[in-house]
Every structure is written in C-alpha cells, then in structure tokens.
C-alpha cells in the first residue's frame, strides 16, 4: 500500500488502492488527472454561478459519481446533499448550507488529491 495520509472522511485510501490494483497505476493516474481537472472546473463553476443556476445541479450530479467511484466520500456525500436540497425540492431551505458544504468538500478533495502519489 502506498504511504500517504489523508482524513478517511475525505478520501478512502483503501478504495483508491483497490482501484490501483484493479486498473493499474497508469489508468488510475489518468482517472486522477481527469478528476483533478473536474475539481478545478467544479471550484470555478460553484464560485462563479448563482445558486439557482441549473449547472450547479449538473455539477453536483457529476461530482457525486466521480468522487464516489474514486473514494472521495465526503465530496460525494456533499454533492448528493446539494441535489436533495435543490430549489424546488422539499429541503430547499437547506440549499445555501449544502452549497457551502460542497465548496468546502471540493477544497478538501483537491488537497487530499495533491497528497496521492502518482
């Protein structure tokens, strides 16, 4: 197993290592580079758009899938919460808090990703 440390709520290191064994280091690194770009795009989009912008929900949906599959559990969870609190949903009042949590989770995931050896 690779030696790096990150809070387990941010990144499931065991999941990442399983993927490394399954895909091989080269394919995993490709996936991580793509995810890194996705994080950058997400950070820019969330900061630049209005909360009611439908792109935020599209981003949350994409982020939930990508983050969950790579072991970024907190980011996947925050993304799902944004989707359940979207304008027009029963928990709409929680949307600003959910969006703020998504921004924090994106930052934490980017930080954790930078500690993953490639």
MOPAC internal coordinates of N, CA, C and O (Angstrom, degrees):
PM7 1SCF
backbone

  N    0.0000 0     0.00 0     0.00 0    0    0    0
  C    1.4525 1     0.00 0     0.00 0    1    0    0
  C    1.5215 1   109.38 1     0.00 0    2    1    0
  O    1.2310 1   120.54 1   -38.35 1    3    2    1
  N    1.3039 1   116.57 1   141.65 1    3    2    1
  C    1.4564 1   121.98 1   179.13 1    5    3    2
  C    1.5194 1   110.15 1   -66.68 1    6    5    3
  O    1.2310 1   121.13 1   -27.03 1    7    6    5
  N    1.3348 1   115.45 1   152.97 1    7    6    5
  C    1.4572 1   118.31 1  -179.59 1    9    7    6
  C    1.5262 1   109.64 1  -105.01 1   10    9    7
  O    1.2310 1   121.39 1   -76.56 1   11   10    9
  N    1.2896 1   114.94 1   103.44 1   11   10    9
  C    1.4498 1   122.34 1   172.97 1   13   11   10
  C    1.5179 1   106.76 1  -155.97 1   14   13   11
  O    1.2310 1   121.15 1   -22.48 1   15   14   13
  N    1.3074 1   115.41 1   157.52 1   15   14   13
  C    1.4506 1   119.47 1  -174.42 1   17   15   14
  C    1.5170 1   109.90 1  -127.52 1   18   17   15
  O    1.2310 1   121.77 1   -45.57 1   19   18   17
  N    1.3151 1   114.21 1   134.43 1   19   18   17
  C    1.4525 1   121.01 1   176.06 1   21   19   18
  C    1.5216 1   106.79 1  -154.62 1   22   21   19
  O    1.2310 1   119.39 1   -32.51 1   23   22   21
  N    1.3232 1   118.77 1   147.49 1   23   22   21
  C    1.4680 1   118.94 1   178.83 1   25   23   22
  C    1.5294 1   110.78 1   -56.57 1   26   25   23
  O    1.2310 1   120.51 1   -46.44 1   27   26   25
  N    1.3195 1   116.63 1   133.56 1   27   26   25
  C    1.4679 1   120.59 1  -175.95 1   29   27   26
  C    1.5228 1   112.51 1   -63.94 1   30   29   27
  O    1.2310 1   119.47 1   155.93 1   31   30   29
  N    1.3208 1   118.62 1   -24.07 1   31   30   29
  C    1.4624 1   119.51 1   177.80 1   33   31   30
  C    1.5252 1   111.41 1   -72.92 1   34   33   31
  O    1.2310 1   120.34 1   157.70 1   35   34   33
  N    1.3216 1   116.95 1   -22.30 1   35   34   33
  C    1.4546 1   121.36 1   179.83 1   37   35   34
  C    1.5256 1   109.89 1   -88.09 1   38   37   35
  O    1.2310 1   120.30 1   132.80 1   39   38   37
  N    1.3288 1   117.04 1   -47.20 1   39   38   37
  C    1.4568 1   121.66 1  -177.12 1   41   39   38
  C    1.5222 1   109.75 1  -139.53 1   42   41   39
  O    1.2310 1   120.89 1   -54.99 1   43   42   41
  N    1.3055 1   115.91 1   125.01 1   43   42   41
  C    1.4592 1   122.34 1   174.93 1   45   43   42
  C    1.5276 1   107.22 1   -83.29 1   46   45   43
  O    1.2310 1   120.75 1   -83.85 1   47   46   45
  N    1.3292 1   116.16 1    96.15 1   47   46   45
  C    1.4571 1   122.38 1  -176.02 1   49   47   46
  C    1.5256 1   110.52 1   -61.50 1   50   49   47
  O    1.2310 1   120.19 1   142.99 1   51   50   49
  N    1.3144 1   117.23 1   -37.01 1   51   50   49
  C    1.4689 1   120.28 1   178.57 1   53   51   50
  C    1.5275 1   110.71 1   -61.60 1   54   53   51
  O    1.2310 1   120.03 1   138.39 1   55   54   53
  N    1.3158 1   117.54 1   -41.61 1   55   54   53
  C    1.4558 1   121.40 1   178.25 1   57   55   54
  C    1.5240 1   110.44 1   -62.20 1   58   57   55
  O    1.2310 1   120.98 1   137.31 1   59   58   57
  N    1.3178 1   115.73 1   -42.69 1   59   58   57
  C    1.4581 1   120.06 1   179.87 1   61   59   58
  C    1.5315 1   110.72 1   -64.08 1   62   61   59
  O    1.2310 1   120.33 1   139.96 1   63   62   61
  N    1.3073 1   116.98 1   -40.04 1   63   62   61
  C    1.4619 1   120.45 1   178.70 1   65   63   62
  C    1.5328 1   111.33 1   -68.32 1   66   65   63
  O    1.2310 1   120.25 1   144.59 1   67   66   65
  N    1.3269 1   117.13 1   -35.41 1   67   66   65
  C    1.4663 1   120.11 1   175.13 1   69   67   66
  C    1.5271 1   109.86 1   -61.65 1   70   69   67
  O    1.2310 1   120.77 1   137.32 1   71   70   69
  N    1.3235 1   116.13 1   -42.68 1   71   70   69
  C    1.4609 1   120.30 1   177.94 1   73   71   70
  C    1.5240 1   111.28 1   -64.27 1   74   73   71
  O    1.2310 1   120.38 1   141.81 1   75   74   73
  N    1.3246 1   116.88 1   -38.19 1   75   74   73
  C    1.4724 1   120.81 1   178.60 1   77   75   74
  C    1.5263 1   109.75 1   -60.95 1   78   77   75
  O    1.2310 1   120.73 1   137.28 1   79   78   77
  N    1.3363 1   116.21 1   -42.72 1   79   78   77
  C    1.4663 1   120.28 1   178.73 1   81   79   78
  C    1.5244 1   111.59 1   -68.82 1   82   81   79
  O    1.2310 1   120.61 1   140.12 1   83   82   81
  N    1.3053 1   116.45 1   -39.88 1   83   82   81
  C    1.4600 1   121.45 1  -177.75 1   85   83   82
  C    1.5261 1   112.59 1   -72.00 1   86   85   83
  O    1.2310 1   120.34 1   132.66 1   87   86   85
  N    1.3329 1   116.95 1   -47.34 1   87   86   85
  C    1.4627 1   122.11 1  -175.05 1   89   87   86
  C    1.5195 1   113.98 1   -90.97 1   90   89   87
  O    1.2310 1   121.21 1   153.71 1   91   90   89
  N    1.3182 1   115.29 1   -26.29 1   91   90   89
  C    1.4567 1   120.52 1  -170.76 1   93   91   90
  C    1.5188 1   109.54 1    91.79 1   94   93   91
  O    1.2310 1   120.82 1   -24.49 1   95   94   93
  N    1.3190 1   116.03 1   155.51 1   95   94   93
  C    1.4687 1   119.65 1  -175.64 1   97   95   94
  C    1.5288 1   113.91 1   -60.59 1   98   97   95
  O    1.2310 1   120.02 1   140.25 1   99   98   97
  N    1.3282 1   117.57 1   -39.75 1   99   98   97
  C    1.4583 1   120.12 1  -176.48 1  101   99   98
  C    1.5303 1   111.99 1   -64.84 1  102  101   99
  O    1.2310 1   120.33 1   132.76 1  103  102  101
  N    1.3199 1   116.97 1   -47.24 1  103  102  101
  C    1.4786 1   120.83 1  -179.84 1  105  103  102
  C    1.5262 1   110.92 1   -66.27 1  106  105  103
  O    1.2310 1   120.77 1   140.80 1  107  106  105
  N    1.3367 1   116.12 1   -39.20 1  107  106  105
  C    1.4627 1   118.41 1   178.09 1  109  107  106
  C    1.5225 1   110.22 1   -64.21 1  110  109  107
  O    1.2310 1   120.21 1   138.13 1  111  110  109
  N    1.3120 1   117.20 1   -41.87 1  111  110  109
  C    1.4623 1   119.84 1   178.78 1  113  111  110
  C    1.5208 1   111.53 1   -62.25 1  114  113  111
  O    1.2310 1   120.27 1   142.38 1  115  114  113
  N    1.3290 1   117.08 1   -37.62 1  115  114  113
  C    1.4705 1   120.30 1   175.57 1  117  115  114
  C    1.5313 1   110.10 1   -61.33 1  118  117  115
  O    1.2310 1   121.03 1   135.20 1  119  118  117
  N    1.3279 1   115.64 1   -44.80 1  119  118  117
  C    1.4682 1   120.06 1   179.98 1  121  119  118
  C    1.5259 1   110.73 1   -63.91 1  122  121  119
  O    1.2310 1   120.35 1   139.52 1  123  122  121
  N    1.3258 1   116.94 1   -40.48 1  123  122  121
  C    1.4652 1   120.41 1   179.60 1  125  123  122
  C    1.5248 1   111.78 1   -67.40 1  126  125  123
  O    1.2310 1   120.41 1   142.39 1  127  126  125
  N    1.3314 1   116.82 1   -37.61 1  127  126  125
  C    1.4776 1   119.30 1   176.85 1  129  127  126
  C    1.5288 1   110.44 1   -64.33 1  130  129  127
  O    1.2310 1   120.75 1   137.29 1  131  130  129
  N    1.3129 1   116.17 1   -42.71 1  131  130  129
  C    1.4657 1   120.00 1   178.21 1  133  131  130
  C    1.5308 1   110.31 1   -63.65 1  134  133  131
  O    1.2310 1   120.65 1   138.99 1  135  134  133
  N    1.3294 1   116.36 1   -41.01 1  135  134  133
  C    1.4646 1   120.63 1   179.23 1  137  135  134
  C    1.5252 1   110.40 1   -66.07 1  138  137  135
  O    1.2310 1   120.40 1   141.60 1  139  138  137
  N    1.3091 1   116.85 1   -38.40 1  139  138  137
  C    1.4617 1   121.22 1   178.18 1  141  139  138
  C    1.5340 1   110.32 1   -60.56 1  142  141  139
  O    1.2310 1   120.47 1   137.70 1  143  142  141
  N    1.3194 1   116.71 1   -42.30 1  143  142  141
  C    1.4653 1   120.45 1   177.15 1  145  143  142
  C    1.5321 1   110.05 1   -65.51 1  146  145  143
  O    1.2310 1   120.98 1   140.53 1  147  146  145
  N    1.3190 1   115.73 1   -39.47 1  147  146  145
  C    1.4649 1   120.72 1   178.84 1  149  147  146
  C    1.5367 1   110.02 1   -62.92 1  150  149  147
  O    1.2310 1   120.19 1   140.03 1  151  150  149
  N    1.3343 1   117.23 1   -39.97 1  151  150  149
  C    1.4636 1   120.46 1   177.11 1  153  151  150
  C    1.5280 1   111.10 1   -62.47 1  154  153  151
  O    1.2310 1   121.01 1   136.69 1  155  154  153
  N    1.3113 1   115.67 1   -43.31 1  155  154  153
  C    1.4626 1   119.68 1   179.06 1  157  155  154
  C    1.5336 1   110.21 1   -61.72 1  158  157  155
  O    1.2310 1   121.04 1   132.89 1  159  158  157
  N    1.3259 1   115.62 1   -47.11 1  159  158  157
  C    1.4671 1   120.04 1   178.49 1  161  159  158
  C    1.5281 1   111.14 1   -60.82 1  162  161  159
  O    1.2310 1   120.77 1   139.81 1  163  162  161
  N    1.3269 1   116.13 1   -40.19 1  163  162  161
  C    1.4659 1   121.11 1  -179.78 1  165  163  162
  C    1.5242 1   110.75 1   -63.97 1  166  165  163
  O    1.2310 1   121.18 1   134.56 1  167  166  165
  N    1.3141 1   115.35 1   -45.44 1  167  166  165
  C    1.4720 1   119.40 1  -179.44 1  169  167  166
  C    1.5276 1   109.60 1   -59.93 1  170  169  167
  O    1.2310 1   119.98 1   134.87 1  171  170  169
  N    1.3169 1   117.64 1   -45.13 1  171  170  169
  C    1.4685 1   121.33 1   179.33 1  173  171  170
  C    1.5215 1   111.29 1   -64.32 1  174  173  171
  O    1.2310 1   120.39 1   136.06 1  175  174  173
  N    1.3169 1   116.86 1   -43.94 1  175  174  173
  C    1.4679 1   120.96 1  -176.87 1  177  175  174
  C    1.5175 1   111.99 1   -66.32 1  178  177  175
  O    1.2310 1   120.21 1   135.50 1  179  178  177
  N    1.3108 1   117.20 1   -44.50 1  179  178  177
  C    1.4668 1   120.48 1  -177.82 1  181  179  178
  C    1.5226 1   110.31 1   -66.16 1  182  181  179
  O    1.2310 1   120.54 1   141.86 1  183  182  181
  N    1.3124 1   116.56 1   -38.14 1  183  182  181
  C    1.4641 1   119.89 1  -179.82 1  185  183  182
  C    1.5288 1   112.24 1   -74.02 1  186  185  183
  O    1.2310 1   119.90 1   152.31 1  187  186  185
  N    1.3242 1   117.79 1   -27.69 1  187  186  185
  C    1.4622 1   120.89 1  -172.58 1  189  187  186
  C    1.5203 1   114.56 1   -96.98 1  190  189  187
  O    1.2310 1   119.60 1   165.73 1  191  190  189
  N    1.3205 1   118.36 1   -14.27 1  191  190  189
  C    1.4647 1   119.26 1  -175.23 1  193  191  190
  C    1.5144 1   111.26 1  -105.01 1  194  193  191
  O    1.2310 1   121.55 1   -19.24 1  195  194  193
  N    1.2974 1   114.63 1   160.76 1  195  194  193
  C    1.4595 1   121.68 1   173.60 1  197  195  194
  C    1.5359 1   107.74 1   -76.04 1  198  197  195
  O    1.2310 1   119.89 1   -33.39 1  199  198  197
  N    1.3235 1   117.82 1   146.61 1  199  198  197
  C    1.4637 1   119.55 1  -179.80 1  201  199  198
  C    1.5300 1   113.98 1   -55.30 1  202  201  199
  O    1.2310 1   119.67 1   148.37 1  203  202  201
  N    1.3116 1   118.23 1   -31.63 1  203  202  201
  C    1.4616 1   120.26 1  -178.46 1  205  203  202
  C    1.5337 1   112.61 1   -79.96 1  206  205  203
  O    1.2310 1   120.17 1   174.44 1  207  206  205
  N    1.3096 1   117.27 1    -5.56 1  207  206  205
  C    1.4625 1   121.33 1  -179.55 1  209  207  206
  C    1.5281 1   109.40 1   -63.61 1  210  209  207
  O    1.2310 1   119.52 1   -53.28 1  211  210  209
  N    1.3178 1   118.52 1   126.72 1  211  210  209
  C    1.4688 1   120.82 1  -178.55 1  213  211  210
  C    1.5266 1   113.10 1   -61.73 1  214  213  211
  O    1.2310 1   119.96 1   159.80 1  215  214  213
  N    1.3398 1   117.68 1   -20.20 1  215  214  213
  C    1.4690 1   119.65 1   177.83 1  217  215  214
  C    1.5185 1   111.78 1   -62.56 1  218  217  215
  O    1.2310 1   120.25 1   152.25 1  219  218  217
  N    1.3296 1   117.12 1   -27.75 1  219  218  217
  C    1.4644 1   120.19 1   178.12 1  221  219  218
  C    1.5267 1   110.08 1   -63.48 1  222  221  219
  O    1.2310 1   120.30 1   139.07 1  223  222  221
  N    1.3175 1   117.03 1   -40.93 1  223  222  221
  C    1.4668 1   119.96 1   179.46 1  225  223  222
  C    1.5232 1   111.63 1   -70.78 1  226  225  223
  O    1.2310 1   120.40 1   142.19 1  227  226  225
  N    1.3160 1   116.84 1   -37.81 1  227  226  225
  C    1.4670 1   120.08 1   176.19 1  229  227  226
  C    1.5191 1   109.73 1   -62.78 1  230  229  227
  O    1.2310 1   120.98 1   135.38 1  231  230  229
  N    1.3099 1   115.73 1   -44.62 1  231  230  229
  C    1.4633 1   121.43 1   177.59 1  233  231  230
  C    1.5255 1   110.92 1   -59.86 1  234  233  231
  O    1.2310 1   120.41 1   134.02 1  235  234  233
  N    1.3201 1   116.83 1   -45.98 1  235  234  233
  C    1.4669 1   120.93 1  -179.83 1  237  235  234
  C    1.5232 1   110.97 1   -60.89 1  238  237  235
  O    1.2310 1   120.67 1   139.06 1  239  238  237
  N    1.3164 1   116.32 1   -40.94 1  239  238  237
  C    1.4657 1   120.02 1   178.89 1  241  239  238
  C    1.5327 1   110.72 1   -64.44 1  242  241  239
  O    1.2310 1   120.28 1   132.49 1  243  242  241
  N    1.3052 1   117.07 1   -47.51 1  243  242  241
  C    1.4681 1   120.87 1   179.00 1  245  243  242
  C    1.5192 1   111.17 1   -62.47 1  246  245  243
  O    1.2310 1   120.97 1   137.93 1  247  246  245
  N    1.3153 1   115.75 1   -42.07 1  247  246  245
  C    1.4529 1   120.70 1  -177.82 1  249  247  246
  C    1.5239 1   111.41 1   -66.75 1  250  249  247
  O    1.2310 1   120.72 1   142.00 1  251  250  249
  N    1.3221 1   116.24 1   -38.00 1  251  250  249
  C    1.4581 1   120.25 1   178.76 1  253  251  250
  C    1.5215 1   110.76 1   -59.10 1  254  253  251
  O    1.2310 1   120.49 1   133.82 1  255  254  253
  N    1.3150 1   116.68 1   -46.18 1  255  254  253
  C    1.4673 1   121.10 1   179.88 1  257  255  254
  C    1.5164 1   112.21 1   -65.88 1  258  257  255
  O    1.2310 1   120.78 1   126.86 1  259  258  257
  N    1.3099 1   116.11 1   -53.14 1  259  258  257
  C    1.4666 1   120.58 1  -175.82 1  261  259  258
  C    1.5284 1   111.27 1   -63.62 1  262  261  259
  O    1.2310 1   120.64 1   133.31 1  263  262  261
  N    1.3202 1   116.38 1   -46.69 1  263  262  261
  C    1.4616 1   120.23 1  -178.06 1  265  263  262
  C    1.5227 1   111.09 1   -64.32 1  266  265  263
  O    1.2310 1   120.25 1   135.65 1  267  266  265
  N    1.3073 1   117.13 1   -44.35 1  267  266  265
  C    1.4568 1   120.38 1  -179.52 1  269  267  266
  C    1.5121 1   112.40 1   -62.41 1  270  269  267
  O    1.2310 1   120.24 1   139.27 1  271  270  269
  N    1.3142 1   117.16 1   -40.73 1  271  270  269
  C    1.4646 1   119.39 1  -177.46 1  273  271  270
  C    1.5256 1   112.37 1   -69.75 1  274  273  271
  O    1.2310 1   119.94 1   153.58 1  275  274  273
  N    1.3279 1   117.72 1   -26.42 1  275  274  273
  C    1.4647 1   120.87 1  -179.76 1  277  275  274
  C    1.5190 1   113.27 1   -95.68 1  278  277  275
  O    1.2310 1   119.74 1   176.52 1  279  278  277
  N    1.3238 1   118.09 1    -3.48 1  279  278  277
  C    1.4644 1   120.66 1   177.02 1  281  279  278
  C    1.5216 1   115.01 1    96.41 1  282  281  279
  O    1.2310 1   119.82 1  -168.57 1  283  282  281
  N    1.3281 1   117.96 1    11.43 1  283  282  281
  C    1.4646 1   121.02 1   177.24 1  285  283  282
  C    1.5294 1   107.56 1   -88.81 1  286  285  283
  O    1.2310 1   121.56 1  -101.85 1  287  286  285
  N    1.3201 1   114.63 1    78.15 1  287  286  285
  C    1.4657 1   122.22 1  -169.22 1  289  287  286
  C    1.5264 1   113.88 1   -63.96 1  290  289  287
  O    1.2310 1   120.21 1   135.53 1  291  290  289
  N    1.3113 1   117.20 1   -44.47 1  291  290  289
  C    1.4790 1   119.93 1  -177.46 1  293  291  290
  C    1.5262 1   110.70 1   -65.70 1  294  293  291
  O    1.2310 1   120.42 1   140.58 1  295  294  293
  N    1.3063 1   116.81 1   -39.42 1  295  294  293
  C    1.4609 1   120.50 1   178.01 1  297  295  294
  C    1.5253 1   110.73 1   -65.81 1  298  297  295
  O    1.2310 1   120.26 1   138.64 1  299  298  297
  N    1.3114 1   117.11 1   -41.36 1  299  298  297
  C    1.4701 1   120.43 1   177.60 1  301  299  298
  C    1.5249 1   110.25 1   -62.42 1  302  301  299
  O    1.2310 1   120.75 1   137.43 1  303  302  301
  N    1.3255 1   116.17 1   -42.57 1  303  302  301
  C    1.4651 1   121.02 1  -179.87 1  305  303  302
  C    1.5356 1   110.86 1   -64.79 1  306  305  303
  O    1.2310 1   120.64 1   134.77 1  307  306  305
  N    1.3261 1   116.39 1   -45.23 1  307  306  305
  C    1.4708 1   120.47 1   179.84 1  309  307  306
  C    1.5322 1   110.65 1   -63.91 1  310  309  307
  O    1.2310 1   120.55 1   143.15 1  311  310  309
  N    1.3146 1   116.55 1   -36.85 1  311  310  309
  C    1.4671 1   120.53 1   178.38 1  313  311  310
  C    1.5235 1   111.19 1   -65.37 1  314  313  311
  O    1.2310 1   120.68 1   136.82 1  315  314  313
  N    1.3267 1   116.30 1   -43.18 1  315  314  313
  C    1.4709 1   119.74 1   178.28 1  317  315  314
  C    1.5289 1   110.79 1   -63.75 1  318  317  315
  O    1.2310 1   120.42 1   142.37 1  319  318  317
  N    1.3169 1   116.80 1   -37.63 1  319  318  317
  C    1.4671 1   120.31 1   179.45 1  321  319  318
  C    1.5185 1   110.83 1   -63.81 1  322  321  319
  O    1.2310 1   120.09 1   138.29 1  323  322  321
  N    1.3196 1   117.44 1   -41.71 1  323  322  321
  C    1.4650 1   120.40 1   177.45 1  325  323  322
  C    1.5230 1   109.65 1   -58.44 1  326  325  323
  O    1.2310 1   120.56 1   137.50 1  327  326  325
  N    1.3247 1   116.54 1   -42.50 1  327  326  325
  C    1.4708 1   119.30 1  -179.43 1  329  327  326
  C    1.5254 1   112.01 1   -64.51 1  330  329  327
  O    1.2310 1   119.80 1   144.28 1  331  330  329
  N    1.3299 1   117.99 1   -35.72 1  331  330  329
  C    1.4700 1   119.94 1  -178.53 1  333  331  330
  C    1.5250 1   112.42 1   -80.07 1  334  333  331
  O    1.2310 1   120.32 1   165.49 1  335  334  333
  N    1.3310 1   116.99 1   -14.51 1  335  334  333
  C    1.4670 1   120.99 1  -179.32 1  337  335  334
  C    1.5258 1   112.40 1  -108.20 1  338  337  335
  O    1.2310 1   120.63 1  -166.94 1  339  338  337
  N    1.2938 1   116.40 1    13.06 1  339  338  337
  C    1.4640 1   120.83 1  -176.34 1  341  339  338
  C    1.5241 1   111.22 1   -61.38 1  342  341  339
  O    1.2310 1   121.05 1   -26.48 1  343  342  341
  N    1.3297 1   115.59 1   153.52 1  343  342  341
  C    1.4670 1   118.58 1   175.57 1  345  343  342
  C    1.5307 1   110.71 1   -53.19 1  346  345  343
  O    1.2310 1   121.46 1   -47.04 1  347  346  345
  N    1.3347 1   114.81 1   132.96 1  347  346  345
  C    1.4597 1   121.05 1  -177.83 1  349  347  346
  C    1.5179 1   113.65 1    94.98 1  350  349  347
  O    1.2310 1   120.29 1   169.88 1  351  350  349
  N    1.3403 1   117.06 1   -10.12 1  351  350  349
  C    1.4659 1   121.31 1   178.32 1  353  351  350
  C    1.5329 1   108.50 1   -93.53 1  354  353  351
  O    1.2310 1   119.92 1   -18.98 1  355  354  353
  N    1.3441 1   117.76 1   161.02 1  355  354  353
  C    1.4729 1   120.38 1  -178.09 1  357  355  354
  C    1.5342 1   114.05 1   -57.82 1  358  357  355
  O    1.2310 1   119.74 1   148.39 1  359  358  357
  N    1.3157 1   118.11 1   -31.61 1  359  358  357
  C    1.4709 1   120.61 1  -178.58 1  361  359  358
  C    1.5266 1   112.04 1   -96.88 1  362  361  359
  O    1.2310 1   120.23 1  -152.15 1  363  362  361
  N    1.3049 1   117.16 1    27.85 1  363  362  361
  C    1.4661 1   122.87 1  -175.99 1  365  363  362
  C    1.5363 1   112.73 1   -52.54 1  366  365  363
  O    1.2310 1   119.92 1   144.90 1  367  366  365
  N    1.3127 1   117.75 1   -35.10 1  367  366  365
  C    1.4699 1   121.19 1  -178.32 1  369  367  366
  C    1.5283 1   111.65 1   -62.48 1  370  369  367
  O    1.2310 1   120.09 1   155.90 1  371  370  369
  N    1.3309 1   117.44 1   -24.10 1  371  370  369
  C    1.4654 1   121.54 1  -179.42 1  373  371  370
  C    1.5294 1   112.90 1   -86.13 1  374  373  371
  O    1.2310 1   119.87 1   177.67 1  375  374  373
  N    1.3184 1   117.85 1    -2.33 1  375  374  373
  C    1.4613 1   121.39 1  -173.73 1  377  375  374
  C    1.5330 1   113.63 1   -58.54 1  378  377  375
  O    1.2310 1   118.38 1   133.06 1  379  378  377
  N    1.3356 1   120.69 1   -46.94 1  379  378  377
  C    1.4724 1   119.06 1  -179.77 1  381  379  378
  C    1.5273 1   112.70 1   -59.20 1  382  381  379
  O    1.2310 1   120.51 1   139.97 1  383  382  381
  N    1.3137 1   116.63 1   -40.03 1  383  382  381
  C    1.4649 1   120.43 1   178.36 1  385  383  382
  C    1.5237 1   110.42 1   -67.07 1  386  385  383
  O    1.2310 1   120.53 1   138.63 1  387  386  385
  N    1.3267 1   116.58 1   -41.37 1  387  386  385
  C    1.4663 1   120.84 1   179.50 1  389  387  386
  C    1.5236 1   110.52 1   -64.56 1  390  389  387
  O    1.2310 1   120.09 1   140.30 1  391  390  389
  N    1.3185 1   117.44 1   -39.70 1  391  390  389
  C    1.4559 1   121.00 1   179.43 1  393  391  390
  C    1.5316 1   110.77 1   -66.16 1  394  393  391
  O    1.2310 1   120.54 1   139.22 1  395  394  393
  N    1.3252 1   116.56 1   -40.78 1  395  394  393
  C    1.4707 1   120.40 1   177.06 1  397  395  394
  C    1.5303 1   110.49 1   -63.06 1  398  397  395
  O    1.2310 1   120.37 1   139.72 1  399  398  397
  N    1.3299 1   116.90 1   -40.28 1  399  398  397
  C    1.4727 1   120.94 1   177.97 1  401  399  398
  C    1.5263 1   110.51 1   -65.02 1  402  401  399
  O    1.2310 1   120.31 1   144.26 1  403  402  401
  N    1.3219 1   117.02 1   -35.74 1  403  402  401
  C    1.4670 1   120.34 1   177.06 1  405  403  402
  C    1.5263 1   110.40 1   -64.31 1  406  405  403
  O    1.2310 1   120.44 1   137.60 1  407  406  405
  N    1.3163 1   116.77 1   -42.40 1  407  406  405
  C    1.4635 1   119.80 1   178.38 1  409  407  406
  C    1.5265 1   111.11 1   -60.00 1  410  409  407
  O    1.2310 1   120.30 1   136.91 1  411  410  409
  N    1.3200 1   117.04 1   -43.09 1  411  410  409
  C    1.4694 1   121.32 1   178.41 1  413  411  410
  C    1.5278 1   109.98 1   -64.46 1  414  413  411
  O    1.2310 1   120.51 1   136.27 1  415  414  413
  N    1.3241 1   116.63 1   -43.73 1  415  414  413
  C    1.4669 1   120.66 1  -178.99 1  417  415  414
  C    1.5276 1   111.55 1   -63.85 1  418  417  415
  O    1.2310 1   120.08 1   143.07 1  419  418  417
  N    1.3204 1   117.45 1   -36.93 1  419  418  417
  C    1.4696 1   120.72 1   176.69 1  421  419  418
  C    1.5211 1   109.70 1   -62.96 1  422  421  419
  O    1.2310 1   120.26 1   135.50 1  423  422  421
  N    1.3251 1   117.11 1   -44.50 1  423  422  421
  C    1.4713 1   121.20 1   178.71 1  425  423  422
  C    1.5283 1   111.22 1   -62.19 1  426  425  423
  O    1.2310 1   120.62 1   135.85 1  427  426  425
  N    1.3274 1   116.42 1   -44.15 1  427  426  425
  C    1.4636 1   120.49 1  -179.59 1  429  427  426
  C    1.5310 1   110.94 1   -64.97 1  430  429  427
  O    1.2310 1   120.60 1   139.23 1  431  430  429
  N    1.3216 1   116.47 1   -40.77 1  431  430  429
  C    1.4646 1   120.12 1   179.04 1  433  431  430
  C    1.5302 1   110.56 1   -64.51 1  434  433  431
  O    1.2310 1   120.40 1   138.72 1  435  434  433
  N    1.3277 1   116.84 1   -41.28 1  435  434  433
  C    1.4635 1   120.17 1   178.44 1  437  435  434
  C    1.5229 1   110.53 1   -62.40 1  438  437  435
  O    1.2310 1   120.54 1   138.91 1  439  438  437
  N    1.3062 1   116.56 1   -41.09 1  439  438  437
  C    1.4607 1   120.78 1   178.16 1  441  439  438
  C    1.5339 1   110.96 1   -65.08 1  442  441  439
  O    1.2310 1   120.54 1   134.45 1  443  442  441
  N    1.3288 1   116.57 1   -45.55 1  443  442  441
  C    1.4621 1   120.03 1   179.10 1  445  443  442
  C    1.5162 1   110.92 1   -63.91 1  446  445  443
  O    1.2310 1   120.16 1   140.84 1  447  446  445
  N    1.3055 1   117.29 1   -39.16 1  447  446  445
  C    1.4548 1   121.39 1  -179.65 1  449  447  446
  C    1.5316 1   111.08 1   -62.57 1  450  449  447
  O    1.2310 1   120.60 1   144.42 1  451  450  449
  N    1.3189 1   116.46 1   -35.58 1  451  450  449
  C    1.4629 1   119.48 1   179.78 1  453  451  450
  C    1.5240 1   112.38 1   -67.04 1  454  453  451
  O    1.2310 1   120.07 1   161.26 1  455  454  453
  N    1.3375 1   117.48 1   -18.74 1  455  454  453
  C    1.4700 1   120.18 1   179.48 1  457  455  454
  C    1.5290 1   113.04 1   -91.78 1  458  457  455
  O    1.2310 1   120.42 1   174.61 1  459  458  457
  N    1.3285 1   116.80 1    -5.39 1  459  458  457
  C    1.4652 1   120.37 1  -178.83 1  461  459  458
  C    1.5255 1   108.88 1   -79.69 1  462  461  459
  O    1.2310 1   120.24 1   -57.60 1  463  462  461
  N    1.3391 1   117.14 1   122.40 1  463  462  461
  C    1.4675 1   119.06 1   178.47 1  465  463  462
  C    1.5350 1   110.93 1   -67.65 1  466  465  463
  O    1.2310 1   121.44 1   -36.29 1  467  466  465
  N    1.3100 1   114.85 1   143.71 1  467  466  465
  C    1.4710 1   119.68 1  -179.61 1  469  467  466
  C    1.4910 1   110.66 1  -126.23 1  470  469  467
  O    1.2310 1   120.10 1   180.00 1  471  470  469

